[in-house]
Amino acid sequence: MQDKTMKQRLADGQTLRVMSLGALVTPKFIEVVGCAAPDANLDGVWLDQEHSGMGHRELETLLMACRSADLPAFVRVAPTDYATVMRPYEAGAAGVMAAQVRSVEQVKQIVRWSYYPPLGERGLFGGNYESSYGGVHPRDVVERHNADRWLLIQIETAEAVACVDDIAALPGVDTLFVGPGDLAATLGVPGESMHAKCQAAIDRVAQACEHHGKTWAALSREPEHAAYCAESGCRLLSLATDVGAVRSGIEVTMKTLNG
């Protein structure tokens, strides 16, 4: 078991590398990733409920597998309702990442769904991993969660970029996560993550986080994009996907065997 959470390691100034799992993920796939993580310099994973058919019961099992493989994990959700946002925390996710954000008011609601009173409005239930299945006093559950849990907000729309400084200023928001694919699309340059418009948006995210003492992250599939983000202060880089890893492995293996 790792001594510090990803959120704590970011607060200490470390740079982390993660990969996303969604389309192909199974408990055994997580076990494979966990075995490869030390050699791959991989610090954790995030499980994608936004773009997959992953239900909550499956998510619970996958988070168990992550704990078994000593892989810290956070979960991306489409923040449509209270249960969707708070249930990953109950299942033991280190954090929740909210996708497709477009306004400060939307983020305020996500914060309320993510935290117990007085920070938010989450309901308290003892029969889950977060509460050690009744083994932790409710007072300690509330105090520990409100202090330790991690809320990431995706900045991947033109609307979110326009109000990014106000989003970064909100209590309860820990990390902003740049989604380059949707960001480029909403800025009118789909597929051009290094377009000047996208670079300007990244710069605004970096400035907002520096101003308010928050960390920021990015999904980067091209070395040039990853380098630009790292040079701009990004300290959580998502560099691979389950589909991408399998496809790359197939292509490299076949090229090698075919000479």
C-alpha positions as CSV (number, residue, x, y, z in Angstrom):
1,M,0.0,0.0,0.0
2,Q,1.3,3.4,-1.0
3,D,2.0,5.8,1.9
4,K,0.4,8.9,0.3
5,T,-2.6,9.4,-2.0
6,M,-2.2,10.9,-5.5
7,K,-3.8,14.1,-4.1
8,Q,-1.2,14.3,-1.3
9,R,1.7,13.5,-3.7
10,L,0.6,16.3,-6.0
11,A,0.4,18.7,-3.0
12,D,4.0,17.7,-2.3
13,G,5.0,18.9,-5.7
14,Q,5.4,15.5,-7.4
15,T,4.6,14.9,-11.0
16,L,2.4,11.8,-11.6
17,R,1.7,9.7,-14.7
18,V,-1.6,7.8,-15.0
19,M,-3.6,5.9,-17.7
20,S,-7.3,5.5,-18.3
21,L,-9.2,2.3,-18.3
22,G,-12.7,1.9,-19.7
23,A,-13.5,0.0,-22.9
24,L,-11.5,-3.1,-22.1
25,V,-11.0,-3.1,-18.4
26,T,-11.5,-6.2,-16.3
27,P,-10.1,-7.1,-12.9
28,K,-7.4,-9.2,-14.6
29,F,-6.5,-6.3,-16.9
30,I,-6.0,-4.2,-13.8
31,E,-3.8,-6.9,-12.3
32,V,-1.7,-6.8,-15.5
33,V,-1.4,-3.0,-15.3
34,G,-0.5,-3.3,-11.6
35,C,2.3,-5.7,-12.4
36,A,3.6,-3.5,-15.2
37,A,3.3,-0.2,-13.2
38,P,6.7,-0.1,-11.5
39,D,8.6,-0.7,-14.8
40,A,6.3,1.6,-16.7
41,N,6.7,4.5,-14.1
42,L,2.9,4.5,-13.7
43,D,1.5,6.1,-10.6
44,G,-2.2,5.2,-10.9
45,V,-5.2,4.8,-13.2
46,W,-8.6,6.4,-13.7
47,L,-11.7,4.4,-14.6
48,D,-13.9,6.0,-17.2
49,Q,-17.7,5.8,-16.6
50,E,-18.4,8.6,-19.0
51,H,-17.5,6.8,-22.2
52,S,-18.1,3.1,-21.3
53,G,-20.9,0.8,-20.3
54,M,-19.4,0.5,-16.8
55,G,-22.1,0.3,-14.2
56,H,-21.7,0.9,-10.5
57,R,-21.6,-2.8,-9.4
58,E,-18.8,-3.3,-12.0
59,L,-17.1,-0.2,-10.7
60,E,-17.1,-1.6,-7.2
61,T,-15.3,-4.8,-8.4
62,L,-12.8,-2.8,-10.4
63,L,-11.9,-0.6,-7.5
64,M,-11.4,-3.7,-5.4
65,A,-9.0,-5.0,-8.1
66,C,-7.2,-1.7,-8.0
67,R,-6.7,-1.9,-4.3
68,S,-5.4,-5.5,-4.6
69,A,-3.0,-4.4,-7.4
70,D,-1.9,-1.3,-5.3
71,L,-3.1,1.0,-8.0
72,P,-4.5,4.3,-6.8
73,A,-7.7,5.0,-8.8
74,F,-10.0,7.9,-9.5
75,V,-13.2,7.8,-11.5
76,R,-14.5,10.0,-14.4
77,V,-18.3,10.5,-14.4
78,A,-20.8,12.5,-16.3
79,P,-22.1,14.5,-13.4
80,T,-25.7,14.3,-14.2
81,D,-27.1,13.6,-10.7
82,Y,-26.2,13.1,-7.0
83,A,-25.8,9.4,-7.0
84,T,-23.5,9.3,-10.0
85,V,-21.1,11.7,-8.3
86,M,-21.1,10.4,-4.8
87,R,-21.2,6.6,-5.3
88,P,-17.6,6.2,-6.5
89,Y,-16.4,7.7,-3.3
90,E,-18.5,5.2,-1.3
91,A,-16.9,2.4,-3.3
92,G,-13.4,3.6,-2.4
93,A,-12.3,5.8,-5.3
94,A,-9.5,8.1,-4.4
95,G,-11.3,10.9,-6.3
96,V,-14.0,11.7,-8.8
97,M,-13.5,13.6,-12.0
98,A,-16.5,15.5,-13.4
99,A,-16.7,15.7,-17.2
100,Q,-18.3,18.2,-19.5
101,V,-18.5,21.1,-17.1
102,R,-19.8,24.4,-18.5
103,S,-20.5,26.8,-15.6
104,V,-19.5,27.8,-12.1
105,E,-22.9,26.9,-10.8
106,Q,-22.6,23.4,-12.1
107,V,-19.3,23.0,-10.3
108,K,-20.8,24.3,-7.1
109,Q,-23.5,21.6,-7.3
110,I,-20.9,18.9,-7.9
111,V,-19.0,20.1,-4.8
112,R,-22.2,19.8,-2.8
113,W,-22.7,16.3,-4.0
114,S,-19.1,15.3,-3.3
115,Y,-18.7,16.4,0.3
116,Y,-20.4,15.8,3.6
117,P,-21.7,18.8,5.7
118,P,-20.7,21.4,6.3
119,L,-18.8,21.4,3.0
120,G,-21.6,19.7,1.0
121,E,-24.8,17.7,1.3
122,R,-23.8,14.1,0.9
123,G,-25.8,11.5,2.7
124,L,-23.9,9.3,5.3
125,F,-24.1,5.5,5.0
126,G,-22.0,3.0,6.9
127,G,-22.3,-0.1,4.7
128,N,-19.5,0.7,2.2
129,Y,-15.7,0.6,1.8
130,E,-15.4,4.3,2.6
131,S,-16.9,3.7,6.1
132,S,-14.9,0.4,6.5
133,Y,-18.3,-1.3,6.5
134,G,-19.3,0.1,9.8
135,G,-15.9,0.0,11.3
136,V,-15.3,3.7,11.5
137,H,-17.3,6.2,13.6
138,P,-19.5,8.4,11.4
139,R,-17.8,11.5,12.8
140,D,-14.4,10.2,11.6
141,V,-15.8,9.2,8.2
142,V,-17.1,12.7,7.6
143,E,-13.8,14.4,8.9
144,R,-11.6,12.0,6.9
145,H,-13.5,12.3,3.7
146,N,-13.9,16.0,3.7
147,A,-10.2,16.4,4.3
148,D,-8.7,13.6,2.1
149,R,-11.0,13.0,-0.8
150,W,-10.2,14.4,-4.2
151,L,-12.4,16.3,-6.7
152,L,-11.2,16.9,-10.2
153,I,-13.1,19.2,-12.7
154,Q,-12.6,18.7,-16.4
155,I,-11.9,21.8,-18.4
156,E,-12.9,20.7,-21.9
157,T,-15.4,23.2,-23.1
158,A,-15.2,26.8,-24.3
159,E,-17.6,27.7,-21.5
160,A,-15.4,26.2,-18.8
161,V,-12.3,28.0,-20.1
162,A,-14.2,31.3,-20.0
163,C,-14.9,30.9,-16.3
164,V,-11.9,28.8,-15.3
165,D,-10.5,31.3,-12.8
166,D,-13.8,31.3,-10.9
167,I,-13.9,27.5,-11.0
168,A,-10.3,27.2,-9.6
169,A,-11.3,29.6,-6.8
170,L,-14.0,27.3,-5.5
171,P,-13.4,25.6,-2.1
172,G,-13.6,21.8,-2.6
173,V,-12.2,21.8,-6.1
174,D,-8.7,20.3,-5.9
175,T,-7.5,19.7,-9.5
176,L,-8.5,20.9,-13.0
177,F,-8.1,18.4,-15.8
178,V,-7.7,19.5,-19.4
179,G,-9.5,17.3,-21.9
180,P,-7.8,18.1,-25.2
181,G,-10.1,16.3,-27.6
182,D,-13.4,17.9,-26.5
183,L,-11.6,21.2,-25.9
184,A,-10.3,21.4,-29.4
185,A,-13.7,20.5,-30.8
186,T,-15.6,23.1,-28.8
187,L,-13.0,25.7,-29.8
188,G,-13.7,24.9,-33.5
189,V,-10.5,23.0,-34.2
190,P,-11.3,19.3,-33.7
191,G,-8.2,17.1,-33.7
192,E,-5.8,20.0,-33.3
193,S,-4.8,19.8,-29.7
194,M,-1.7,22.0,-30.3
195,H,-3.7,24.8,-32.1
196,A,-3.0,28.3,-30.9
197,K,-6.6,28.4,-29.5
198,C,-5.9,25.3,-27.4
199,Q,-2.6,26.5,-26.2
200,A,-4.2,29.7,-25.1
201,A,-6.8,27.7,-23.2
202,I,-4.2,25.6,-21.5
203,D,-2.4,28.8,-20.5
204,R,-5.6,30.1,-18.9
205,V,-5.9,26.9,-16.9
206,A,-2.3,27.0,-15.7
207,Q,-2.7,30.7,-14.7
208,A,-5.9,30.1,-12.8
209,C,-4.4,27.1,-10.9
210,E,-1.3,29.1,-10.0
211,H,-3.4,32.0,-8.9
212,H,-5.5,29.9,-6.6
213,G,-3.0,27.3,-5.4
214,K,-4.6,24.4,-7.2
215,T,-3.0,21.6,-9.2
216,W,-3.9,20.7,-12.8
217,A,-3.8,17.7,-15.1
218,A,-4.1,16.8,-18.7
219,L,-4.8,13.9,-21.0
220,S,-1.9,13.9,-23.6
221,R,-1.6,11.4,-26.4
222,E,1.2,13.3,-28.3
223,P,4.7,14.0,-27.0
224,E,4.5,17.6,-28.1
225,H,1.2,18.2,-26.2
226,A,2.6,16.4,-23.1
227,A,5.7,18.5,-23.2
228,Y,3.8,21.7,-23.5
229,C,1.6,20.9,-20.6
230,A,4.5,19.8,-18.4
231,E,6.4,23.0,-19.2
232,S,3.3,25.0,-18.3
233,G,3.1,23.4,-14.8
234,C,0.9,20.3,-15.3
235,R,1.8,17.7,-12.8
236,L,-0.6,14.9,-13.5
237,L,-0.3,13.5,-17.1
238,S,-2.7,10.9,-18.4
239,L,-0.6,9.3,-21.2
240,A,-2.3,6.0,-22.2
241,T,-5.6,4.2,-22.5
242,D,-6.4,0.5,-22.3
243,V,-7.5,0.5,-26.0
244,G,-4.4,2.4,-27.0
245,A,-2.1,0.1,-25.1
246,V,-3.5,-3.0,-26.7
247,R,-3.5,-1.5,-30.2
248,S,0.1,-0.3,-29.8
249,G,1.1,-3.7,-28.5
250,I,-0.5,-5.5,-31.5
251,E,1.1,-3.1,-34.0
252,V,4.6,-3.3,-32.4
253,T,4.4,-7.1,-32.1
254,M,3.3,-7.6,-35.7
255,K,5.9,-5.2,-37.1
256,T,8.6,-6.9,-35.1
257,L,7.6,-10.4,-36.2
258,N,7.1,-9.3,-39.8
259,G,10.5,-7.7,-39.9
